[in-house]
């Protein structure tokens, strides 16, 4: 069993492949059909486990980037992990959301990092020491291309989200959030393609969208009553009218006077 800074590896065994960034839902932390783990094993062989380890996080468990050695790259294997910051008056905000197949590059984030890395649900992550990761990028064109693509996707997602927060009404933010999850998560087994699992609660959604939890709940109720979505389960959203939901997400819903 490995532990580091309060992390527990109880759900993993020592002989499992620590050189594997694959999640249960995506090929690996770089969202590619060509799994980067093959490049990892080819480049490092049996040396990789010395710099890459898997850990389990409980809901609410935090990682302080300053306590993690060698600015690791954190691959999200299962669950949901967020960068959480608090304002001076105690208000909580989620400034970054990471789902299975995503990764957090602390080597670049630490320069302007404010907050903690927090598990929103029971999650599994892999930490790869940055010198190991950097060595991979220098030796593998495939890995470097994946890294650039994923970094660009992360940047575009941040730009879209900042636009949502700055310009959109609460109902428009919620609609855009549903589409964001749809593009980032595979449908739950046994459910149709337009069914999206929401892996965390209304409070976390509210902190991500800059809203109050009650506003988020009312928004989901409104969209349900209008037949745009349905909620067959508490953590499952089914899009019933894609065109109308897209119209709302893009700001096409008629606004009330003064909104």
N, C-alpha and C positions, 0 to 999 in steps of 0.2 A: 504494500500500500504506500502511495506517495502522498505527502501533504506539503503544502507551501502556502504561507500566509492565510491559514484558515481553510484552504481548499482541501477537499477530500476526494480521493480517487477510489472510493469503496466500490463503485459500480463498474470498475474496470479491472482487468487482471494484468499482471506484469507481462505476460507473454503475448498480449495483443499488440498490433502494429501501431506503435506510437508515431510512425511516419505517415499517418493517413489522415488527411483533412476532410475525408468524406463524411457528410452528414447522412442521416437516414432518409432525407428527402431530396437532396441534390447530390450531384457527382462530387463536388468538393467546394471549398470556400471561394472558388473563382467562377462559379456558374458557367461551366463549360462542359460540352460533351466529351472533350478530351481531358480526362481527369489529370489534374496536376500531380496527384500522388505518384503516378508512374514516373514522372520526371524527378520527384523527390527521391524515390528509391534508386533510380538509375544514377543520380548524382551522388548520393551519400551512402547508399547501401546500409550496412548494419550500424554505421556511425550516427544515423539520424536520431534514434531514440535518446541519445545523450542530450539533445537540445529540443526535444518535442515530447510533451506529456499531456495526457487527458485528465480532466478533472470534472467533478460534479458540483453544481451550485444549487443551493436551496433557494426558494422564492425569497427575495429580499436580500440575499447575500450580496455583499459589495466587494469589489476589488479596488484597491487604491493603487493607481498606476505607479506612484512613487515607490511602492514597496515591491514591485515586480522587477526581477533582475533582467538586465540586457534588453529592456524595452521590447517585450515579446509581441509577435503577431498572434492575435487571438482569433481562432476559427470557431464559429458557432456551429455545433453539431446538432443539438436539439434544443427546443424551448425558445425563449425570447430574452434578449439582453439589451439593455439601454444605457446610454450615457445620461445620468440624472444630475441636475444642478439645482441648487436652492438659492432663491433671491434673499436679500438681507432681511426681509420681513417673514421669511420662512416658506414662502410659496415654492412649490416643487414644479420643475419643468423637465420634460424629456427632450433633450436636444439631438439625440441620435437613437435610432431604432435598428437593431440587428437581429436577423432571423436565420434559421438554418441555411447554411451555404454562404453566409456573409462572413467577413472577417474585420477585425479592428487592428489597424496598424499603429501601435502606440508610438513608434519611432517618429512618425509625422504628427500625430495628434498631441503629443505631450508639449509641444512648443506653445500651443494655445489652449491646453486642456483645462477645463474648469468643471469639476464634478467628480462623480464616481461611476464606475462600471457596475451596474446592478442587474441581477437576474429578476425579470418580471414573473417568471414561472420556473419550476424546476428545470434546470438546463444542464447541458453537457458542453464543455468547451475544450479546445485544445490550444495549448500555449506553445508556440515555437519561438525560441530565442532568436532575436533579430539577426545576430551574426550568421546563424544557420540559414535564415530566410534570405539574407543578402547574398550569401554564397550561392544559393540556388539561383537567384536572379542573374548572377554574373555568369553562370554556367549553362543556363537553359533558356534559349530563345522562346520556347513555348511558355515557360513559366513567366518570363518577363512580359510577353504579350498579354497573358491572362491578367497579370498584375495591373497593367496599364488599362485594360478594358474595365476591370472591376473598379479601379480608382475613378475612372471617368463616370461609370454608372453611379457611384456613390456621390460624386459631385453634382451630377444632373438631378439626382433625387433630392439633395439638399436644396438646390435652386427651386425645384418644383414645390417643395414643402414650405420654403420661405415665402413664395408667392401665395400659397394657400393661406398662410397665417396673416399676411399683410393685406390681402384684397378680398378674401372670400367670407361669406356669411357662415354661421355655424352649420347650417344644413348643407351648404356647399362643401365645407371642409370634411364633413362626415362622409359625403358621397365620394369625394376624392380619396379619402382614407380607405374606403372599401375597395376602390380600384387599385390603390397602391398594394394592399394585401393580396388582391387577386393576381397581380403581376409578379409578386414575390413568393407566393406560397402555392404548393401543389394542392389540388382538391383533396378533401378527406376521402379515404378509401370507402367505396360504397355510395358516394354522393356524386351528383352531377357536377359538370365542369364549372357552372356558375355558383357553386356553393363554396364559401370561403370560411375557414376556421379563424376565429379571433382568439389568439392564444392567451390573452390577458384581459383584465376587467375594465369596466367603464372609467374608473379613476385613472388608470394608466392611459387610456385613449384620450381622456380629457387633458391630461398633462402633456400629451404629445401634440394635441390640436390647439392648445391654448384656450380651453373651455372649462366650464364647470361640469362635474359628473352628471348633475341633473339635466344640463343642456344636452349632453350626449344622449342620455336616456330618452329625452323628449324627441330628439332628432331621429333616433331609430324608430320610435313609435310613430312619428309623422310619416316617415318613408314607408313603414309597414301599412299604415292605414290608407295611404294613397296607392297601395298595390305595387310600389316600385321594388320593394324587397319583402322577404318573409324571414321570420326567425324561428325555424323549426326546433332549434335548441338554443340554450342560453349563449353558447359560444360559437354558433353557426349562423351565417348569413347567406341566404340564397337570393341572387339577383333575379327578380321576376320580369323586369322591364329594363334591359340594358340601355336602350336608346334614351329613355327618360332619365335614368340615373346618370348617364354620361352628360346629358344636357345640364343637369343640376350641378354636376362636378365641374363643368366648364363655365359656370356662372350664367347659365341661360335661364334660370328660374326667375320668374317675375318677383321683384322685391317689393316689400311693403314700403309705404312712404316713410322716408327718414332712415331706412335701413342702409 
